[in-house]
């Protein structure tokens, strides 16, 4: 290792960590002004982070991390912009650490990312849905622009807090129109979703039998989705793909109708997806696969009208302040995207995001009725997307 070192990173005991200057100069992108807090024992990873971050602190376990966090909070030291966890699973330790972060005012806005090499899909869902972490990803990937990711996740947390505040009792009391609008929307959602679930119960049974006859596996497709304020919930659909289709995404990404734009925003919608079953194709073309989302509406996770809830990997690519704004609206079964652009294979990412933002800025019960009135025309698709 060269003798030249850059004393950018401090360990928990305030000892300088020696960085390979040649490595940093050779591989460094434009360095951000962000700082990181790394929990793990991989010094190569710390050195890798030095290519993206101006400063940082690392500890090898949760106990040392807790002590260091206490010091930061007590001494008003520089608050890290992101916490990156790279240790084997210890849920009790993670819960204690996450609780400390969330309930310390100066630290509550820090995003927490867990290295997904330690997690399976069930653990990712468990940790994200219980608000123990904000994301799980491969933190060693050179494909990640950590400056953009930290900016996005910080903005997202801010917007999430605003969304929660905007639906608080005090807010409604200070704005009669919003209070009345929200109340009418919720009552309408409950009444209509209940009636439709009763009306369509025979269709539910027929679809379930058809799915079972064609392929083995669950009748329903349940997955985590990010809705209003980036709240994560379990999303219900009839299964239209072969079992374990989620694990084959990389095999079909080249068929994605959306191109990844320069900002990194990513939507995934596959044209002529080979993973779709014959029954699934019919369900998608008639939108019958969406019927189980009436349960989400009844529960309160979604509304009949709103922006589509996104898979976590899609939501995490919305990196700009304007893009994050689409999460200020309720999640919905139908919306502007469905009635205006759903069957358009050439729709750009910008168009999709702009439609979501338009609804977020203008949504009201009257606007919802307009969208619902136009929805029947959009139910039957002409394209296999």
Secondary structure, 3 states (H helix, E strand, C coil): CCCCCCCCEEECCCCEECCCHHHHHHHCCCCCCCEEEEEECCHHHHHHHCCCCCEEEEECCHHHHHHHHHHHHHHCCCCCCEEEEECCCCHHHHHHHHHHHHCCCCCCCCEEEEEHHHCCHHHHHHHHHCCCCCEEECCCCCCCCHHHHHHHHHHHHHHHHHHHHHCCHHHHHCCHHHHHHHHHHHHHHHHHHHHHHHHCHHHHHHHHHHHHHHCCCCCEEEEEEECHHHCEEEEEEECCECCCHHHHHHHHHHHECCCCCCCCCCCCCECCCCCECHHHHHHHHHCHHHCCHHHHHHHCCCEEECECCECHHHHCCCCCHHHHHHHHCCEEEECHHHHHCCCCCCCCHHHHHHHHHHHHHHCCHHHHHHHHHHHHHHCCCCCCC
